[in-house]
Amino acid sequence: MPSSVMPAPRSDLAIAANGLRTSYGDKTVLDGIDLAAPNRDPE
């Protein structure tokens, strides 16, 4: 996604990734995966 249309970062997320894609040789194993993991409150 071009940076001009990237959403603003969210402070309630520990990690976020959008549009992940990877391949091994000519085999695509991830294509367009989005990930968001919330911050965890320390106990």
N, C-alpha and C positions, 0 to 999 in steps of 0.2 A: 504494500500500500504506500503510495507516495506520502512523504512527510507532510505535505500541505493538507492532507485530509485525515491525518492520524488524530484519534481522539485525545483529549487532554488526559494526562496521567491521573490515576485515582489513588489517593493516599490510603484508602482502606484495603488496598491490595498489597500482598507481600511480593507477588510476582505476576506478570501478565505478558502474554505473547499472542500475537494475532497473525494468522496466515502462515503458520509454520509449514515448511516443506523440506523434505529431504529424500534422497535417493541413494541407492547403492548400485553403481553402474547404471544400467538403463532401467532398473526396477525402482519405481516410485513407491515409497513406503509411508510417507505422510504427505498430504496435499491439502493445505488450507485449514489446518487444525488451529483452533483458538483455545487458549488456556488462561484461566484466571483463578488465583488462589488467594483467599482473604488473609489479612493479618490475623494472627492468633494472639489473644490476650495472654500475657505471662501469668502463670498461676502463683 
